[in-house]
Amino acid sequence: MKAAVVGVGQAGGKLAQALTEYDSRTGFDAVEGALAVNTARQDLEGLDLPTVLVGQERVAGNGVGGDNELGASVMQADAPMVLDELDGIVRSSTEAIFVAAGLGGGTGSGGAPVLARQLSRVYDAPVYVLGVLPGKDEGALYQANAGRSLKTVSREADAVLLVDNDAWREAGESVGDAYAAINERVAKRVGLLLASGEAVQGVGESVVDSSEVINTLRKGGLAVLGFADAPAAADAGENVNVITSTARKALLTGTSVPNVVDADAALVVVAGDTDRLSRKGVERARQWVQEQTGSMEVRGGDFPLDGEKLAVLVLLAGVTRNDHIQSFVDRARDAAEADAEDAPDPAAAFENDELDGLF
């Protein structure tokens, strides 16, 4: 799948760069171009991507301070400038546009829905948002921002591929290391998804093409991505169980939002050396995912890739709200309600008869 990637905000910019670097490193050449958009000049300086600084008249390159309403406002005002920069990045061959953003910050959560709407208006290619949810330990502002952003962007994008910050964070990682590692994990999984239909090594038995990715995501709403890999035997016949067990791991323990199984549509991609790929294993994995999701629209195929491991990627689209997603919605609602309550006036603490005012 030929794609253009736009990173909005600090998290989105770093994720866009990670995706671009992974695509270049692997030689997939699925990412045709990328752009980073931010209101904070400093966050753009460390990126090796074309960049656009928006909101200069309002915030002078200092960011929006977590205010996603301001983030939406400046993106709306400067959308023509962003679209001009994308003119050489989104090409006639581009099959999809991915907008990457952290949904808890100000620029990403406010700007991504606005940009998704503008991109859908201008381009025929589907617009997908790669949205990162804040972790449980992140502040109430981030939870409230993410809730409002997710509600809005789900309406504006063709589909929202969700990543929970807690899902792929490993125990013992520092905050900085955790975010960098999460970006790499997301880049690997989304990079493999984009590479579907862009086979660079060998010819598979039933290669997935980009239309199957697009048709799966056509269900709209929320989508999640599962991934797992395992060592493979040299003989394809010995890998039937390897593929099916790896598919189970990808769906049950490796999804970008934990414990998501029910979906309207799904796509199962098995990546590996052509001599190790088992068509029987791919079909059994597809059938198993169909049973688990309850969907009759489960596509499957392989992706030829050199290596001694087999990897299984499971894309779920039109996912239903499970306990984990509901828990996030509850946190976001509680945070928004708390924010809406009238804050006490600090000056009221000095309203007494013991002190005289100056005038």
N, C-alpha and C positions, 0 to 999 in steps of 0.2 A: 504494500500500500504506500503510494507516494503521499507524503504528508508535509505540511508546513506547521511549525510549532511557534506559538507566541507565549512567552512567559510574562505574567503580570504580577508585579509586586516582588518582594525579596525572595520568598520561597518559590514563586513561579519562575523567576529568572534563573535561579540555581537549578531548578528541575529541567528547564529548557536546555541549559548548558549540558547537564548530565546526559540528557537524551541525545543531544547532538554529538557529544563525545563518544557515547556508546555506539551510536550508529556508524560513526567514522572509524572507530577502532575495530569493529567487526566486519566492516566492508559491506554492510547491507545496502547502504545508499538509499534508504527509505525516506530519510528526512531531507527534503529538498532545500530547506532554508529555515532559519529561526530568527526571532526578534525578541528582545527583552524590553519591557515597558515598565516604568516606575515613576513615582513622584519624588523619590529620594536619590539625589545625584550619587551619593556615596555607595549605595547598593548596586549601582550600575557600573562603577569603576572597575570592579574586580572580575567582570564577565568578559569572556572572549567571544562576544556575539555583537551583532549590530544592536544598537540601543536607541530608545526614545525616552526623553525626559518630558513627562506631561505635568501640567498644573503649575508651570513656572510662575504664572501671574498670580496664582492664589497662595502657593506655599514656598515659592522661591527655591525649589530643589531640596527642601528639608523634610519631605514626607508629610503624611496626613495624620500621623500620631494615633493610628488605630481607628480613626473616624471613617467608617466605610460609607457614610452618606456623602462626606466630602470626597472620598475616593471615587464614588460613582459620578459625582458632579463634575470633577475635573476630567474624568475619562470621557464623559459626554461632550464636554466643551472641546477637547483636543482629539476626539476620534478621527476627524479628517486628517490630522497630522500622522496618526498611527496608520491609517489606511494608505496614505501616500508612501510610507516606508515599506508597507507590505506589498506594494505594487510589483517589486522585483523578486519577492520571496514566494508569494502565492502565484503559481504558474498555471498554464493551461493543462498541464499534466497532473496537477495536484488533485488527489482524490479525497482528501479530508484535511481539515484544519483543526489542530488541537490547541486549546487555550489552557495553559497550566497555571494554577494559582493556589496559594494557601488561602483557605476560606475564612481563617480567623483574623487575619490582619486587616489593615485599612484599605490599602491600594488594591490588593488582590481580591478581597471579598467584595469590595464596592465596584472595582473596575471590570472584573471578569464578566459579570452579567451584561453590563453595558456593551462591552466589546463583542461578546457573543451575539448580541442582537444586531449590532452594526455589520458584523461579518456575514451573518445569515442574510441580511438585506442586500449585500453587495455581491456575494459569491454563491455559485450554485453548489459547490462542494459542501457536504455536511460539516457542521461545526460541533465538535465534542469538547467538553470541558473536563480536564484532568484536575479534580478538586481534592485538596488535602485537608482533612478534618483535623482540628486541634486535639491534642491528647487530653486525657482526663485531668492531668495536673496543670494544664494551662489555665489562665485566669478566666474570670466570668465574662470579661469583655470579648475574649476570643470565642467563647462558646456562643454568646449572643450574636456576634458578627457572623459566625459560620451558619447559624440557624437561619438568619435572614437571607444570607447570600445563597445558601443551598435552595431555599424556597424559590428565590427569584431566578437563579441560573437554571434550575430544572425546567422552568418555563421558556427560557430563551434559547437553550442549546438543544441540539438534536438528541444528545444523551450526555449524562454526567458520569464519568468514570471516577468512582470514589476511592480514596486511599485514607485509611485511618492511621494517624501518626503512631498509635499504640500497636498496630497490628504487626509491623515489621521491625519494631524496636526490640533489641536484645538486652537481656539483663546485664548490668555492669557497664553499659556504654554511657559516656558523658553526654551532656546535651548536644554539644557541638559535634562529637563523633556520631551520635545517634542520627542527627539530621543529615549528615554527609552520607552515612551508610544507608539511610532510608532512600535518599535520592538515587544512590547507585542501584538499590534493589528495584525501585520503581522504574528506573531507566532500562534495566535489563528486561523486565517483564513487558513493559510497554514497547520497548525496542523490538522484542521478538514478535509482538502482535503486529507492529507496523511492517515488519519484514515479511509477514505472510503474503505470499504472492510475488515476493521479490527473491525467489530462490537463487542463491549464488553458487551452490555446490551440488552437483548431481541432479538426478531427476527422481522425484518421489513417485510412489504408486498412486497416490490421490492427494495431490498438492492443494493446499488451501489457497484461494486467491482473494484479492482485496474485496471482491463483491460479497463474499461470504461474511467478512468482517462487517461490512456496511449493512448487509441485510440482517445480521444478528442485532446490531445496534439500532436498527430501524424501529425496534420496539419502544425506544425512547426511555425516558425516566432515568432511574439510577442503574448503574452497571458496576460490577466488581470483577476483579481479575485474580485468578488463582494460579499458583505456580509451584512446581516441585521437580526435582531431578534425581537421578539415581544411576549408579554404574550399570553398564549394559554388557551382556555377553556378545562375543563376536558373531555368533550365529543368531539370525533373526528369530528362528523357531524357539529359541530359549528365552526370548524377551516378551512373550505374550503376557505372562504374569507380572513382569517388571513394569510394563506399560500400564496395566490395569491397577496395580498397587500404587504406582506413582500418580495416576489420575485421582485415586482416592485421597492421597495425601494433599494434592493440589487443591481439591475442592473442600476437604474437611478441615485442613489445618493451614493451608497456604494462601487463603484469600486476602485481598487488600482490605476488606472489612470482615472481621471474624464472624463465623457461624451463619453466613448467608448461603442458602441452598436453593430455596424456591425462586424460580425465575420464569419469565415468559419465553425466553429463547436462550440458547447457549451455543458456544463454539468450542470444540476440543481440538487443539493442535498438538501433535506429537513431533518433537524436533529431535533429530539425530542422524547418524550416519546411515546412508541408504541400505548398507549391508546388514545393519542391526535393526532396522525398522520392520516390525511385523504388522502386516495389514490386518491380520486377525486380532492382534492386540489393540490396534487403533479402533477397530469396530466394536470390540468388547468394551473399551473405555467409553466410547460414545454412547453405547447402549446403557451402561451403568450411570452415566451422567444424566441421561434421559429419565431413568427411573428415579433418581434422586431429586431432580428438579421438578418433575411432574410436567415437563414441557414436551410437546410433540415436535417442537421445532429446534432440534439439536443437530447442528452440523459438525462434521469431523473430517480430519485429514492430516497429512503430515507435512513436515518442513525439513528438507534435506539439509544437514548441517554436520560438518566434520567433528569428530570427537568420540571419546569412549563412554560418554554418558548419554542417556535419553532424558529429555525434558518434556514435561506436559504442561501446557498452558490452557486454562479453562476460563473463557469469557462468559459471564452471566449478564444478561440484559433484561430490563424490565423487572428488576428484583423487587420482592415484596419487603415491607418493613418488618425486620426481625427484632428480637429483643435488644441486640446491640445498637441498631440504628435508632430504635425507640428510646434507648437510654440516652443517646446523644440528643435527640429531639427534646427529651425532658430537661436535660441540662441547659440546652439553649433557651428553652421557654422560661425556666426558672431564672436564668441570668437576665433575660430581657425584662421579666416582670420586676426583678429587684432593681434593675437600672431605671425602670419607669417610675419607681416610687420617689416622692419628693425628698431630695437630700436636705438635711438640716442646714439652716443658715448659720455659718460660723460666727457671725456677728452676734447671734442671739445669746451666745455664752457670756457676753459682757453686758447684757441688759439687766442691770441690777442697780440698786440705790447706793451701793458702797463706793462706786467710782463716778467721778464727774467727767463728762466729755469735754473736749477742747472748745467746742462751740455748739 
